[in-house]
Amino acid sequence: MAKLKLSKSSMQQQRTQLQLYRKLLPSLDMKRRQLMAEQKKAREEFEAAGKAVTALEERIGAELPMLAATEIDLKGLVRMTEAKVTSESIAGVRVPRLDAVEFETADYSYLARPPWVDHLAVRLRDAAEQRLRAHIGNERVDVLGKAVRRITQRVNLFERILIPTAKENIRKIQVYLGDVDREAVIRSKLSKAKHEAPVAAAGGSA
């Protein structure tokens, strides 16, 4: 850390920095609040997607109890063919977003499979999509959480270090310059007194 220069130019520099810190802090704090709100929203969406998966799995079991006893091979009945994941900017932070999901249902002979298989395929697609949404939601929570931690560190840096340090530096310089001014006044008075003393002595002797 550079040693603080106790001068008027240094004090002006510290004042300029302090003014800049005070100007930047509100926008940083606003961004932090926005990110925290978005993080909370993303966490709620993630939890909702997780609950939806559980609810769908329970619904499948309740609506299709015959699954437990079926001899039909249902492996590969539904396959995800495409998941379009893009990104969006939230308060300057890029987070993933699920735009679209496409599925493919395996070909089965309508005569060889019971009618409930079609219903099962719909439920499996819904559950798979919700699982993917939960996964993307978890990534959004993680990205926003890291962004909140970073911006919080910057806010704390301004509030707890940069602004207090600049204010303290200004105080130190003011105290030093005040002492210098007083010393200069005292030296001037002493010098004036020294010059006046011989004159006074000469006048007294005359």
C-alpha positions, 0 to 999 in steps of 0.5 A: 500500500502506497504511503499517504502523502500529506499534501493539499493535492493528495487531499483533493485526490482523496476527496475525488475518490470518496465522491466516486465511491459514494456515487458508485455504491448506490448502483452497486447496492441496487444491483445486489438487491436485484440479484438477490430478488432474482436468486429468490425467484429462481430458487422458488422456481427450482423448488416448484419444478422439483415438487412438480416432478414428485407430483407427476411420479405419484400421479403416474403410480396412482393413475396407472397401478397396472405398471407394477404388474405389466409384462410390456417392455416400456423401456425407451417409450419416451426419448428427449430429442431436443432441449433448447437451452439459451441464456438471458441477462439478469442485472448483467449476469448471464443465466441459462434458460430453457426455451423448448423441449421436444420428445419422441415416443417409440413406435408400438403396435396399437394392437399389441399395447394397451390404451393406457400406454399413450397416457403413460407416454404423456405423463413421462414427457411431462415428468422428464420436462419438469426434471430438466426444468429443475436441473436448469433451475438449479443452475440458475440458482447457482449462477445467481448465488455466485453473482450475489456473493461477488456483488456483496463483496464489492458492496462491503469493500466500498462500505467497510474499507474504501469509503472509511479509509478515504474519510480517514485519510482526508481527516489525517491530511486536514489535521496535518495541514492544520498543524503546518498552518499553525506552525507557520503562523507561530514561526511568522510571529516569532520572526516578527518579534525578533525583528521588532525587538532590536527596533524597540531596544534601539528606541528605548536606548535613544 
